[in-house]
Amino acid sequence: MKLLAITGVLLFVSASARAQAPAQASAPAPAQTAKPCEELKDEISKKLDAKGVKGYTLEVVAKDKDAEGKIVGTCDGDTKKIIYTKTSAPAATPAKETPKP
């Protein structure tokens, strides 16, 4: 009896999945708009500044170029990428003590 129930469930799931497949295939894919690199770089910079991130650089490079850092966006029709790199903060110099007489 369990085998019959399991077989029925599997057939039902399989049939419903096949019935939905053509509807999903005919749906148009959402079109991605290609943003200019400087516009996207500016948006990313504003978001980082709003979060209080300090000491970073954003660099636009060709998509196929190897670059150190984290890819945070693509632009110009997916031909370029924006690389985030954390920069080291300048070392704070301790205040000099005045010599005591």
C-alpha positions in Angstrom: 0.0 0.0 0.0 2.8 2.4 0.9 4.6 1.6 -2.4 1.4 2.4 -4.3 1.0 5.8 -2.5 4.7 6.7 -3.1 4.4 5.8 -6.8 1.3 8.0 -7.1 3.0 11.0 -5.4 6.1 10.7 -7.6 3.9 10.5 -10.8 1.9 13.5 -9.6 5.0 15.6 -8.9 6.6 14.6 -12.2 3.5 15.4 -14.2 3.0 18.8 -12.6 6.6 19.7 -13.1 6.4 18.9 -16.8 3.2 20.9 -17.1 4.8 24.0 -15.7 8.1 23.8 -17.6 6.8 25.3 -20.9 5.2 28.3 -19.1 8.5 29.0 -17.4 10.5 28.6 -20.5 8.4 31.0 -22.5 8.7 33.8 -19.9 11.0 36.5 -21.1 14.2 37.0 -19.1 14.5 40.4 -17.4 16.7 42.7 -19.4 19.8 44.0 -17.5 20.6 47.6 -18.1 24.3 48.4 -18.6 25.4 51.1 -16.2 28.3 53.4 -17.0 31.3 52.6 -14.8 31.6 56.0 -13.2 28.0 56.1 -12.2 28.1 52.6 -10.6 31.5 53.5 -8.9 29.9 56.6 -7.5 26.9 54.6 -6.2 29.1 52.0 -4.5 31.3 54.8 -3.0 28.3 56.5 -1.5 27.1 53.2 0.0 30.5 52.5 1.6 30.7 56.1 2.9 27.2 55.8 4.4 28.3 52.6 6.2 31.4 54.5 7.6 33.9 52.5 5.7 37.3 54.4 5.6 40.5 53.6 3.7 39.5 52.0 0.5 39.9 52.4 -3.3 37.5 51.5 -6.1 39.2 50.7 -9.4 37.6 50.1 -12.8 39.4 47.4 -14.8 38.7 45.2 -17.9 36.7 42.2 -17.0 39.4 39.8 -18.2 42.2 41.5 -16.3 43.5 40.0 -13.1 43.4 42.4 -10.2 43.9 42.1 -6.5 40.8 42.9 -4.4 37.1 42.1 -4.2 34.9 42.5 -7.3 32.0 44.7 -6.1 30.3 45.3 -9.5 30.3 45.0 -13.3 29.6 47.8 -15.7 29.7 49.0 -19.3 27.7 46.0 -20.6 29.5 43.5 -18.4 32.8 44.4 -20.1 34.5 45.9 -17.0 34.5 45.3 -13.3 34.9 47.4 -10.2 37.5 46.2 -7.7 37.4 47.2 -4.0 40.7 47.3 -2.2 41.2 48.1 1.5 44.0 50.6 2.0 46.2 50.7 5.0 45.5 53.7 7.2 48.5 55.9 7.9 50.1 55.1 11.3 49.2 57.6 14.0 52.3 59.3 15.3 52.3 59.6 19.0 52.4 63.2 20.4 56.0 64.1 21.4 56.5 64.9 25.0 58.1 68.1 25.9 61.4 67.6 27.7 61.3 68.3 31.4 64.0 70.6 32.8 
